[in-house]
Amino acid sequence: MRSIVARHVGSHSRGPSILLRALLCAAITVTSHMAVAAEKVRFAVGPFQPTPGDTRRAYEPFFAHLAKSAGVEYELVVTTDWAGIATALANGQADVAWMGPWGYVLAHRNGGAQAVATVKYDEKPFYHAIIVGRPGLKMSDWPAAAKGLSISFADRGSTSGWLIPTFWFMSKGIDPKKFFKYREGASHPANEIAVANGQVDLATDYDRNLNSMIERGLISKDAVDIVWKSDPLPNDALVVRKGFDPVLMDKIRSSALALTTDQAKSIMPPHYTGWISATHESYKMIDDAGIAVGVIKR
């Protein structure tokens, strides 16, 4: 009798154990699938090139390198305007972005995004906003001589194409919308081409873009003249959204910072030579300009 009872109890004691092991295995499998699903980073980049296809071809090798180094899958979204990246980060539609300084400040203000690195261009972490004009314009008395001319600004999410020239004109007591025949919203390449083709007298841009377009034969060297140049501005930022996995963020930041000059030249567009570490403080002058023009509050 005791042996029968023992066998009976033993069979029931093994039953829950088997069931428990099955449940644990199922839980581990589900967790594993969830972890794999989560290990996909959504990258975003702005309209640096004339077309979204051009931008993707130029910038995707860099993002592919980051993803491989971090051991994750990725997807890349190319936005058609600078403000679009800030919105994507704030809405959680993008995790990591290569974006202009003003776009980053907007993303930080509106959604808590954080800069983790600043890109180097010809080993320099800064660039200049410029205004280009048709060759032959008499600009010795700048900006007074330009009053009444047509000008094309870039979209309102652009640092060099909108924020900094707007800030500079305002510091001189000039409202560009009243001072010029004003329009805004164009891409940087479109601005250069509009001046080169005589569609407008003046347009905003940045020195890196002008040099790149000349090198690639998109415009000739004498197609435009630089009539104004800003003080040095911090280069583009590598940005992560608020709430992004800090461990994954460290992997991505470390991968970007570890790039040698030769590596950068092989996976990044021409003249980009790597990254330096950055924080929000690195972009304080851009934040201050945004406050000055009334777009953001102190």
C-alpha positions in Angstrom: 0.0 0.0 0.0 2.8 2.4 0.9 4.5 1.7 -2.4 1.3 2.4 -4.3 0.8 5.7 -2.4 4.4 6.7 -3.0 4.1 6.0 -6.7 0.9 8.0 -6.8 2.3 11.0 -5.0 5.5 10.9 -7.0 3.6 11.0 -10.2 1.7 14.2 -9.1 4.9 15.8 -7.8 6.5 15.3 -11.2 3.5 16.7 -13.1 3.7 20.3 -11.8 7.5 20.2 -12.3 7.1 19.4 -15.9 4.4 22.0 -16.4 6.5 24.6 -14.6 9.5 23.8 -16.9 7.3 24.1 -19.9 6.0 27.5 -18.8 9.5 28.7 -18.1 10.7 27.7 -21.5 7.7 29.4 -23.1 8.4 32.6 -21.1 12.1 32.5 -22.1 11.1 32.1 -25.7 8.7 35.0 -25.6 11.2 37.2 -23.8 13.8 36.2 -26.3 11.6 37.2 -29.2 10.7 40.4 -27.5 14.4 41.2 -27.0 15.1 40.5 -30.7 12.2 42.7 -31.8 13.4 45.5 -29.6 17.0 45.3 -30.9 16.2 47.4 -34.0 17.2 51.0 -34.2 15.3 53.6 -36.3 17.8 56.0 -37.7 16.9 59.3 -39.4 18.8 61.9 -41.4 17.8 65.2 -42.9 17.9 66.6 -46.5 21.7 67.0 -46.8 21.7 66.1 -50.5 19.6 67.3 -53.5 17.3 64.3 -53.3 16.3 61.8 -50.6 17.9 59.0 -52.7 21.2 60.9 -52.9 21.1 61.5 -49.1 20.4 57.8 -48.4 23.3 56.6 -50.6 25.7 59.1 -49.0 24.8 58.5 -45.3 23.5 54.9 -45.0 27.0 53.3 -44.9 27.6 55.2 -41.6 24.4 54.1 -40.0 24.9 50.6 -41.2 28.3 50.7 -39.4 26.7 51.9 -36.2 24.1 49.2 -36.3 26.7 46.5 -36.9 28.9 47.7 -34.1 26.0 47.8 -31.7 24.8 44.3 -32.9 21.3 45.5 -33.9 19.2 45.6 -37.0 18.2 49.1 -38.3 16.1 51.1 -40.7 16.8 54.5 -42.1 14.4 57.3 -42.7 15.4 60.3 -44.8 13.3 63.4 -44.1 12.4 66.0 -46.6 12.8 69.0 -44.2 14.9 69.7 -41.1 12.0 70.1 -38.7 10.7 66.6 -39.6 13.5 64.9 -37.7 12.7 66.9 -34.5 9.1 65.8 -34.8 10.1 62.2 -35.4 12.3 62.1 -32.3 9.7 63.7 -30.2 7.0 61.3 -31.3 9.2 58.2 -30.9 9.2 57.5 -34.6 13.0 57.8 -34.7 15.6 56.7 -32.1 18.9 58.2 -33.4 19.4 61.0 -35.9 22.1 62.9 -37.7 20.7 66.4 -37.7 21.6 70.1 -37.9 22.2 72.1 -34.7 18.9 74.0 -34.8 16.9 70.9 -35.5 18.6 69.3 -32.5 17.7 72.2 -30.2 14.1 72.0 -31.3 14.1 68.2 -30.7 15.7 68.8 -27.2 13.1 71.5 -26.3 10.1 69.7 -27.6 10.9 66.1 -26.8 13.9 65.8 -24.6 16.3 64.5 -27.3 20.0 64.6 -26.3 23.1 65.3 -28.4 25.9 62.7 -27.8 28.4 63.7 -30.5 29.3 66.4 -33.0 30.6 65.6 -36.4 34.0 66.7 -37.7 34.4 68.2 -41.2 38.0 68.3 -42.4 38.9 67.7 -38.8 36.9 70.8 -37.6 33.8 70.5 -35.4 32.3 73.8 -36.7 31.1 75.4 -39.9 29.6 78.7 -41.1 26.3 79.9 -42.3 26.5 82.0 -45.5 24.4 84.1 -47.8 25.3 83.8 -51.5 24.4 86.2 -54.3 24.4 86.5 -58.0 27.9 87.4 -59.3 28.2 91.1 -60.0 25.9 92.3 -57.2 27.4 95.4 -55.6 27.5 94.4 -51.9 30.2 96.7 -50.6 27.7 98.3 -48.3 26.2 95.1 -46.8 23.4 94.7 -45.9 22.1 98.2 -46.9 22.9 97.6 -50.6 20.7 94.5 -50.6 17.5 96.1 -49.6 14.6 95.2 -51.9 16.4 92.3 -53.5 14.9 88.8 -53.6 16.1 86.3 -51.1 15.4 82.6 -50.5 15.7 81.3 -46.9 15.7 77.5 -46.2 13.0 75.9 -44.1 12.5 77.1 -40.5 14.2 74.0 -39.1 17.5 74.9 -40.7 20.4 76.4 -38.6 22.3 78.1 -41.4 19.4 78.5 -43.8 17.0 80.1 -41.4 17.8 80.6 -37.7 21.3 82.2 -37.9 20.6 84.6 -40.8 17.3 85.6 -39.1 19.1 86.1 -35.8 21.9 88.1 -37.5 19.5 90.4 -39.4 17.4 91.0 -36.2 20.6 91.9 -34.4 21.0 94.7 -37.0 17.4 95.9 -36.5 16.3 94.3 -39.8 13.2 92.2 -40.4 14.2 90.1 -43.4 10.6 89.6 -44.4 10.1 93.3 -44.9 13.7 94.2 -46.0 13.8 91.8 -48.9 11.5 90.2 -51.4 11.4 87.2 -49.1 10.6 83.5 -49.4 11.5 80.5 -47.3 11.2 76.7 -47.3 13.8 75.6 -49.9 16.5 73.0 -49.4 20.1 74.2 -49.3 21.0 72.8 -52.8 17.8 74.3 -54.2 18.9 77.7 -52.8 22.3 77.5 -54.5 20.7 76.5 -57.8 18.1 79.3 -57.6 20.9 81.9 -57.3 23.1 80.2 -60.0 20.1 80.2 -62.4 19.1 83.8 -61.6 15.8 82.9 -60.1 16.6 84.9 -56.9 19.3 87.5 -56.1 20.3 86.0 -52.7 19.9 82.8 -50.8 21.0 81.3 -47.5 23.2 78.2 -47.2 26.3 76.9 -45.4 29.9 76.7 -46.5 30.1 72.9 -46.4 27.1 72.5 -48.8 28.4 75.1 -51.3 31.9 73.5 -51.4 30.3 70.0 -51.9 28.1 71.2 -54.7 31.1 72.8 -56.5 33.2 69.6 -56.1 30.4 67.4 -57.5 29.9 69.7 -60.4 26.3 70.6 -59.5 27.2 74.3 -59.8 30.3 76.1 -61.2 32.8 77.8 -58.9 31.8 81.2 -60.2 28.1 80.7 -60.3 27.6 82.5 -56.9 29.4 84.9 -54.7 29.5 84.7 -50.9 28.2 88.1 -49.6 27.9 87.2 -45.8 29.5 84.6 -43.5 28.6 83.9 -39.9 30.7 83.3 -36.9 31.7 79.6 -36.4 28.7 77.3 -35.5 28.8 73.8 -34.0 28.6 71.1 -36.6 25.7 68.6 -37.0 24.8 66.5 -33.9 24.3 62.8 -33.4 21.1 62.7 -31.3 19.2 60.1 -29.4 15.5 60.4 -28.4 14.4 60.7 -24.8 14.0 57.3 -23.1 16.3 55.5 -25.6 18.1 52.5 -24.1 21.1 53.9 -22.3 23.2 50.8 -22.9 22.5 50.9 -26.6 23.1 54.6 -26.7 26.6 54.1 -25.2 27.3 51.5 -27.9 26.3 53.8 -30.7 28.1 56.8 -29.3 31.2 54.8 -28.7 31.1 53.4 -32.2 30.9 56.9 -33.7 33.6 58.3 -31.4 36.0 55.4 -32.2 36.0 56.1 -36.0 39.4 56.9 -37.3 39.9 59.5 -40.0 40.4 56.7 -42.6 37.4 54.8 -41.4 35.3 57.9 -41.6 36.4 58.7 -45.1 35.3 55.2 -46.2 31.8 55.2 -44.7 30.8 58.9 -44.5 30.3 61.5 -47.2 33.4 63.4 -48.4 35.3 65.6 -46.0 33.7 64.1 -42.8 36.5 62.8 -40.6 34.8 61.5 -37.5 33.1 62.7 -34.3 33.8 64.3 -31.0 31.8 63.9 -27.8 29.0 66.4 -27.2 26.3 67.4 -24.7 23.5 69.9 -24.9 25.9 72.6 -23.7 27.8 72.2 -26.9 24.8 73.8 -28.7 24.1 76.6 -26.3 24.8 79.4 -28.8 22.1 77.8 -31.1 19.7 77.7 -28.2 20.4 81.3 -27.4 19.7 82.3 -31.0 16.4 80.5 -30.9 15.4 82.4 -27.8 16.5 85.7 -29.4 14.3 85.2 -32.5 11.3 84.2 -30.3 10.8 80.6 -31.5 11.7 79.1 -28.1 11.4 80.5 -24.5 14.2 80.9 -22.1 
